[in-house]
Amino acid sequence: MLRWSIIFLVVAIVAAVFGFGGVASTAAGIAKVLFFIFLVLFVISLIFGRRST
């Protein structure tokens, strides 16, 4: 998931450089959402991964 957020961030930067504002804002929004989902899943896995049976 982190890989996809980085890919969308790179797409947003490239689109912004070439002047495609709509594509850049959409890709940046998708990258932001994916990054926050990654952070939530990472924290959940840290909390529940440390339990031992």
mmCIF file as gemmi writes it, N, C-alpha and C atoms, coordinates in Angstrom:
data_model
loop_
_atom_site.group_PDB
_atom_site.id
_atom_site.type_symbol
_atom_site.label_atom_id
_atom_site.label_alt_id
_atom_site.label_comp_id
_atom_site.label_asym_id
_atom_site.label_entity_id
_atom_site.label_seq_id
_atom_site.pdbx_PDB_ins_code
_atom_site.Cartn_x
_atom_site.Cartn_y
_atom_site.Cartn_z
_atom_site.occupancy
_atom_site.B_iso_or_equiv
_atom_site.pdbx_formal_charge
_atom_site.auth_seq_id
_atom_site.auth_asym_id
_atom_site.pdbx_PDB_model_num
ATOM 1 N N . MET Axp A 1 ? 0.821 -1.181 0 1 0 ? 1 A 1
ATOM 2 C CA . MET Axp A 1 ? 0 0 0 1 0 ? 1 A 1
ATOM 3 C C . MET Axp A 1 ? 0.871 1.252 0 1 0 ? 1 A 1
ATOM 4 N N . LEU Axp A 2 ? 1.971 1.191 0.704 1 0 ? 2 A 1
ATOM 5 C CA . LEU Axp A 2 ? 2.882 2.331 0.703 1 0 ? 2 A 1
ATOM 6 C C . LEU Axp A 2 ? 3.463 2.538 -0.691 1 0 ? 2 A 1
ATOM 7 N N . ARG Axp A 3 ? 3.686 1.455 -1.402 1 0 ? 3 A 1
ATOM 8 C CA . ARG Axp A 3 ? 4.209 1.552 -2.77 1 0 ? 3 A 1
ATOM 9 C C . ARG Axp A 3 ? 3.228 2.303 -3.667 1 0 ? 3 A 1
ATOM 10 N N . TRP Axp A 4 ? 1.922 2.01 -3.527 1 0 ? 4 A 1
ATOM 11 C CA . TRP Axp A 4 ? 0.924 2.686 -4.345 1 0 ? 4 A 1
ATOM 12 C C . TRP Axp A 4 ? 0.832 4.166 -4.009 1 0 ? 4 A 1
ATOM 13 N N . SER Axp A 5 ? 0.944 4.507 -2.731 1 0 ? 5 A 1
ATOM 14 C CA . SER Axp A 5 ? 0.881 5.925 -2.38 1 0 ? 5 A 1
ATOM 15 C C . SER Axp A 5 ? 2.091 6.676 -2.936 1 0 ? 5 A 1
ATOM 16 N N . ILE Axp A 6 ? 3.253 6.05 -2.948 1 0 ? 6 A 1
ATOM 17 C CA . ILE Axp A 6 ? 4.435 6.688 -3.528 1 0 ? 6 A 1
ATOM 18 C C . ILE Axp A 6 ? 4.276 6.83 -5.037 1 0 ? 6 A 1
ATOM 19 N N . ILE Axp A 7 ? 3.712 5.815 -5.684 1 0 ? 7 A 1
ATOM 20 C CA . ILE Axp A 7 ? 3.488 5.894 -7.13 1 0 ? 7 A 1
ATOM 21 C C . ILE Axp A 7 ? 2.54 7.036 -7.471 1 0 ? 7 A 1
ATOM 22 N N . PHE Axp A 8 ? 1.441 7.16 -6.731 1 0 ? 8 A 1
ATOM 23 C CA . PHE Axp A 8 ? 0.507 8.243 -6.998 1 0 ? 8 A 1
ATOM 24 C C . PHE Axp A 8 ? 1.12 9.605 -6.687 1 0 ? 8 A 1
ATOM 25 N N . LEU Axp A 9 ? 1.993 9.67 -5.684 1 0 ? 9 A 1
ATOM 26 C CA . LEU Axp A 9 ? 2.675 10.926 -5.387 1 0 ? 9 A 1
ATOM 27 C C . LEU Axp A 9 ? 3.593 11.328 -6.537 1 0 ? 9 A 1
ATOM 28 N N . VAL Axp A 10 ? 4.316 10.379 -7.092 1 0 ? 10 A 1
ATOM 29 C CA . VAL Axp A 10 ? 5.196 10.669 -8.235 1 0 ? 10 A 1
ATOM 30 C C . VAL Axp A 10 ? 4.371 11.089 -9.451 1 0 ? 10 A 1
ATOM 31 N N . VAL Axp A 11 ? 3.241 10.421 -9.679 1 0 ? 11 A 1
ATOM 32 C CA . VAL Axp A 11 ? 2.36 10.804 -10.787 1 0 ? 11 A 1
ATOM 33 C C . VAL Axp A 11 ? 1.847 12.225 -10.588 1 0 ? 11 A 1
ATOM 34 N N . ALA Axp A 12 ? 1.498 12.576 -9.355 1 0 ? 12 A 1
ATOM 35 C CA . ALA Axp A 12 ? 1.011 13.925 -9.073 1 0 ? 12 A 1
ATOM 36 C C . ALA Axp A 12 ? 2.098 14.968 -9.315 1 0 ? 12 A 1
ATOM 37 N N . ILE Axp A 13 ? 3.322 14.673 -8.925 1 0 ? 13 A 1
ATOM 38 C CA . ILE Axp A 13 ? 4.417 15.625 -9.132 1 0 ? 13 A 1
ATOM 39 C C . ILE Axp A 13 ? 4.698 15.799 -10.614 1 0 ? 13 A 1
ATOM 40 N N . VAL Axp A 14 ? 4.73 14.703 -11.364 1 0 ? 14 A 1
ATOM 41 C CA . VAL Axp A 14 ? 4.985 14.784 -12.806 1 0 ? 14 A 1
ATOM 42 C C . VAL Axp A 14 ? 3.855 15.537 -13.506 1 0 ? 14 A 1
ATOM 43 N N . ALA Axp A 15 ? 2.617 15.26 -13.122 1 0 ? 15 A 1
ATOM 44 C CA . ALA Axp A 15 ? 1.482 15.947 -13.735 1 0 ? 15 A 1
ATOM 45 C C . ALA Axp A 15 ? 1.503 17.442 -13.406 1 0 ? 15 A 1
ATOM 46 N N . ALA Axp A 16 ? 1.907 17.791 -12.198 1 0 ? 16 A 1
ATOM 47 C CA . ALA Axp A 16 ? 1.985 19.204 -11.825 1 0 ? 16 A 1
ATOM 48 C C . ALA Axp A 16 ? 3.084 19.92 -12.603 1 0 ? 16 A 1
ATOM 49 N N . VAL Axp A 17 ? 4.188 19.248 -12.841 1 0 ? 17 A 1
ATOM 50 C CA . VAL Axp A 17 ? 5.284 19.851 -13.608 1 0 ? 17 A 1
ATOM 51 C C . VAL Axp A 17 ? 4.831 20.143 -15.036 1 0 ? 17 A 1
ATOM 52 N N . PHE Axp A 18 ? 4.056 19.23 -15.631 1 0 ? 18 A 1
ATOM 53 C CA . PHE Axp A 18 ? 3.621 19.415 -17.004 1 0 ? 18 A 1
ATOM 54 C C . PHE Axp A 18 ? 2.345 20.235 -17.119 1 0 ? 18 A 1
ATOM 55 N N . GLY Axp A 19 ? 1.788 20.677 -15.998 1 0 ? 19 A 1
ATOM 56 C CA . GLY Axp A 19 ? 0.652 21.588 -16.033 1 0 ? 19 A 1
ATOM 57 C C . GLY Axp A 19 ? -0.716 20.955 -16.041 1 0 ? 19 A 1
ATOM 58 N N . PHE Axp A 20 ? -0.822 19.7 -15.722 1 0 ? 20 A 1
ATOM 59 C CA . PHE Axp A 20 ? -2.124 19.039 -15.644 1 0 ? 20 A 1
ATOM 60 C C . PHE Axp A 20 ? -2.635 19.142 -14.21 1 0 ? 20 A 1
ATOM 61 N N . GLY Axp A 21 ? -3.287 20.241 -13.902 1 0 ? 21 A 1
ATOM 62 C CA . GLY Axp A 21 ? -3.713 20.517 -12.524 1 0 ? 21 A 1
ATOM 63 C C . GLY Axp A 21 ? -4.733 19.547 -11.99 1 0 ? 21 A 1
ATOM 64 N N . GLY Axp A 22 ? -5.714 19.185 -12.819 1 0 ? 22 A 1
ATOM 65 C CA . GLY Axp A 22 ? -6.76 18.266 -12.354 1 0 ? 22 A 1
ATOM 66 C C . GLY Axp A 22 ? -6.215 16.888 -12.052 1 0 ? 22 A 1
ATOM 67 N N . VAL Axp A 23 ? -5.36 16.392 -12.918 1 0 ? 23 A 1
ATOM 68 C CA . VAL Axp A 23 ? -4.758 15.076 -12.718 1 0 ? 23 A 1
ATOM 69 C C . VAL Axp A 23 ? -3.849 15.094 -11.495 1 0 ? 23 A 1
ATOM 70 N N . ALA Axp A 24 ? -3.112 16.2 -11.335 1 0 ? 24 A 1
ATOM 71 C CA . ALA Axp A 24 ? -2.189 16.299 -10.205 1 0 ? 24 A 1
ATOM 72 C C . ALA Axp A 24 ? -2.934 16.324 -8.878 1 0 ? 24 A 1
ATOM 73 N N . SER Axp A 25 ? -4.018 17.067 -8.802 1 0 ? 25 A 1
ATOM 74 C CA . SER Axp A 25 ? -4.753 17.134 -7.538 1 0 ? 25 A 1
ATOM 75 C C . SER Axp A 25 ? -5.444 15.801 -7.227 1 0 ? 25 A 1
ATOM 76 N N . THR Axp A 26 ? -5.936 15.133 -8.255 1 0 ? 26 A 1
ATOM 77 C CA . THR Axp A 26 ? -6.569 13.828 -8.045 1 0 ? 26 A 1
ATOM 78 C C . THR Axp A 26 ? -5.55 12.795 -7.572 1 0 ? 26 A 1
ATOM 79 N N . ALA Axp A 27 ? -4.406 12.756 -8.231 1 0 ? 27 A 1
ATOM 80 C CA . ALA Axp A 27 ? -3.367 11.799 -7.841 1 0 ? 27 A 1
ATOM 81 C C . ALA Axp A 27 ? -2.83 12.101 -6.451 1 0 ? 27 A 1
ATOM 82 N N . ALA Axp A 28 ? -2.691 13.37 -6.116 1 0 ? 28 A 1
ATOM 83 C CA . ALA Axp A 28 ? -2.219 13.729 -4.781 1 0 ? 28 A 1
ATOM 84 C C . ALA Axp A 28 ? -3.24 13.347 -3.714 1 0 ? 28 A 1
ATOM 85 N N . GLY Axp A 29 ? -4.503 13.522 -4.015 1 0 ? 29 A 1
ATOM 86 C CA . GLY Axp A 29 ? -5.553 13.116 -3.071 1 0 ? 29 A 1
ATOM 87 C C . GLY Axp A 29 ? -5.569 11.611 -2.847 1 0 ? 29 A 1
ATOM 88 N N . ILE Axp A 30 ? -5.423 10.851 -3.918 1 0 ? 30 A 1
ATOM 89 C CA . ILE Axp A 30 ? -5.367 9.396 -3.795 1 0 ? 30 A 1
ATOM 90 C C . ILE Axp A 30 ? -4.143 8.976 -3 1 0 ? 30 A 1
ATOM 91 N N . ALA Axp A 31 ? -3.006 9.621 -3.26 1 0 ? 31 A 1
ATOM 92 C CA . ALA Axp A 31 ? -1.785 9.29 -2.522 1 0 ? 31 A 1
ATOM 93 C C . ALA Axp A 31 ? -1.946 9.578 -1.038 1 0 ? 31 A 1
ATOM 94 N N . LYS Axp A 32 ? -2.603 10.675 -0.711 1 0 ? 32 A 1
ATOM 95 C CA . LYS Axp A 32 ? -2.812 11.03 0.695 1 0 ? 32 A 1
ATOM 96 C C . LYS Axp A 32 ? -3.702 10.016 1.399 1 0 ? 32 A 1
ATOM 97 N N . VAL Axp A 33 ? -4.785 9.624 0.745 1 0 ? 33 A 1
ATOM 98 C CA . VAL Axp A 33 ? -5.702 8.642 1.329 1 0 ? 33 A 1
ATOM 99 C C . VAL Axp A 33 ? -5.006 7.3 1.534 1 0 ? 33 A 1
ATOM 100 N N . LEU Axp A 34 ? -4.28 6.843 0.517 1 0 ? 34 A 1
ATOM 101 C CA . LEU Axp A 34 ? -3.58 5.562 0.641 1 0 ? 34 A 1
ATOM 102 C C . LEU Axp A 34 ? -2.521 5.6 1.728 1 0 ? 34 A 1
ATOM 103 N N . PHE Axp A 35 ? -1.842 6.736 1.881 1 0 ? 35 A 1
ATOM 104 C CA . PHE Axp A 35 ? -0.823 6.842 2.913 1 0 ? 35 A 1
ATOM 105 C C . PHE Axp A 35 ? -1.441 6.768 4.306 1 0 ? 35 A 1
ATOM 106 N N . PHE Axp A 36 ? -2.575 7.428 4.511 1 0 ? 36 A 1
ATOM 107 C CA . PHE Axp A 36 ? -3.208 7.377 5.822 1 0 ? 36 A 1
ATOM 108 C C . PHE Axp A 36 ? -3.784 5.993 6.114 1 0 ? 36 A 1
ATOM 109 N N . ILE Axp A 37 ? -4.298 5.309 5.097 1 0 ? 37 A 1
ATOM 110 C CA . ILE Axp A 37 ? -4.745 3.932 5.3 1 0 ? 37 A 1
ATOM 111 C C . ILE Axp A 37 ? -3.562 3.048 5.678 1 0 ? 37 A 1
ATOM 112 N N . PHE Axp A 38 ? -2.423 3.254 5.009 1 0 ? 38 A 1
ATOM 113 C CA . PHE Axp A 38 ? -1.22 2.511 5.353 1 0 ? 38 A 1
ATOM 114 C C . PHE Axp A 38 ? -0.817 2.76 6.798 1 0 ? 38 A 1
ATOM 115 N N . LEU Axp A 39 ? -0.851 4.028 7.234 1 0 ? 39 A 1
ATOM 116 C CA . LEU Axp A 39 ? -0.465 4.333 8.613 1 0 ? 39 A 1
ATOM 117 C C . LEU Axp A 39 ? -1.384 3.656 9.622 1 0 ? 39 A 1
ATOM 118 N N . VAL Axp A 40 ? -2.68 3.68 9.366 1 0 ? 40 A 1
ATOM 119 C CA . VAL Axp A 40 ? -3.634 3.05 10.28 1 0 ? 40 A 1
ATOM 120 C C . VAL Axp A 40 ? -3.391 1.542 10.355 1 0 ? 40 A 1
ATOM 121 N N . LEU Axp A 41 ? -3.223 0.911 9.207 1 0 ? 41 A 1
ATOM 122 C CA . LEU Axp A 41 ? -2.972 -0.532 9.207 1 0 ? 41 A 1
ATOM 123 C C . LEU Axp A 41 ? -1.642 -0.877 9.86 1 0 ? 41 A 1
ATOM 124 N N . PHE Axp A 42 ? -0.638 -0.016 9.699 1 0 ? 42 A 1
ATOM 125 C CA . PHE Axp A 42 ? 0.655 -0.245 10.322 1 0 ? 42 A 1
ATOM 126 C C . PHE Axp A 42 ? 0.563 -0.167 11.843 1 0 ? 42 A 1
ATOM 127 N N . VAL Axp A 43 ? -0.147 0.828 12.343 1 0 ? 43 A 1
ATOM 128 C CA . VAL Axp A 43 ? -0.309 0.966 13.797 1 0 ? 43 A 1
ATOM 129 C C . VAL Axp A 43 ? -1.109 -0.205 14.358 1 0 ? 43 A 1
ATOM 130 N N . ILE Axp A 44 ? -2.155 -0.617 13.651 1 0 ? 44 A 1
ATOM 131 C CA . ILE Axp A 44 ? -2.954 -1.765 14.113 1 0 ? 44 A 1
ATOM 132 C C . ILE Axp A 44 ? -2.107 -3.03 14.138 1 0 ? 44 A 1
ATOM 133 N N . SER Axp A 45 ? -1.271 -3.218 13.132 1 0 ? 45 A 1
ATOM 134 C CA . SER Axp A 45 ? -0.425 -4.411 13.114 1 0 ? 45 A 1
ATOM 135 C C . SER Axp A 45 ? 0.636 -4.353 14.208 1 0 ? 45 A 1
ATOM 136 N N . LEU Axp A 46 ? 1.108 -3.163 14.544 1 0 ? 46 A 1
ATOM 137 C CA . LEU Axp A 46 ? 2.05 -3.055 15.664 1 0 ? 46 A 1
ATOM 138 C C . LEU Axp A 46 ? 1.39 -3.406 16.985 1 0 ? 46 A 1
ATOM 139 N N . ILE Axp A 47 ? 0.17 -2.944 17.178 1 0 ? 47 A 1
ATOM 140 C CA . ILE Axp A 47 ? -0.529 -3.187 18.444 1 0 ? 47 A 1
ATOM 141 C C . ILE Axp A 47 ? -0.878 -4.668 18.592 1 0 ? 47 A 1
ATOM 142 N N . PHE Axp A 48 ? -1.472 -5.241 17.567 1 0 ? 48 A 1
ATOM 143 C CA . PHE Axp A 48 ? -1.93 -6.63 17.673 1 0 ? 48 A 1
ATOM 144 C C . PHE Axp A 48 ? -0.841 -7.644 17.348 1 0 ? 48 A 1
ATOM 145 N N . GLY Axp A 49 ? 0.238 -7.23 16.748 1 0 ? 49 A 1
ATOM 146 C CA . GLY Axp A 49 ? 1.321 -8.151 16.417 1 0 ? 49 A 1
ATOM 147 C C . GLY Axp A 49 ? 2.215 -8.487 17.591 1 0 ? 49 A 1
ATOM 148 N N . ARG Axp A 50 ? 2.179 -7.695 18.646 1 0 ? 50 A 1
ATOM 149 C CA . ARG Axp A 50 ? 3.055 -7.933 19.786 1 0 ? 50 A 1
ATOM 150 C C . ARG Axp A 50 ? 2.462 -8.876 20.809 1 0 ? 50 A 1
ATOM 151 N N . ARG Axp A 51 ? 1.227 -9.253 20.628 1 0 ? 51 A 1
ATOM 152 C CA . ARG Axp A 51 ? 0.602 -10.186 21.573 1 0 ? 51 A 1
ATOM 153 C C . ARG Axp A 51 ? 1.165 -11.565 21.396 1 0 ? 51 A 1
ATOM 154 N N . SER Axp A 52 ? 1.445 -12.214 22.5 1 0 ? 52 A 1
ATOM 155 C CA . SER Axp A 52 ? 1.934 -13.586 22.444 1 0 ? 52 A 1
ATOM 156 C C . SER Axp A 52 ? 0.924 -14.504 23.124 1 0 ? 52 A 1
ATOM 157 N N . THR Axp A 53 ? 0.778 -15.705 22.592 1 0 ? 53 A 1
ATOM 158 C CA . THR Axp A 53 ? -0.218 -16.626 23.149 1 0 ? 53 A 1
ATOM 159 C C . THR Axp A 53 ? 0.404 -17.627 24.072 1 0 ? 53 A 1
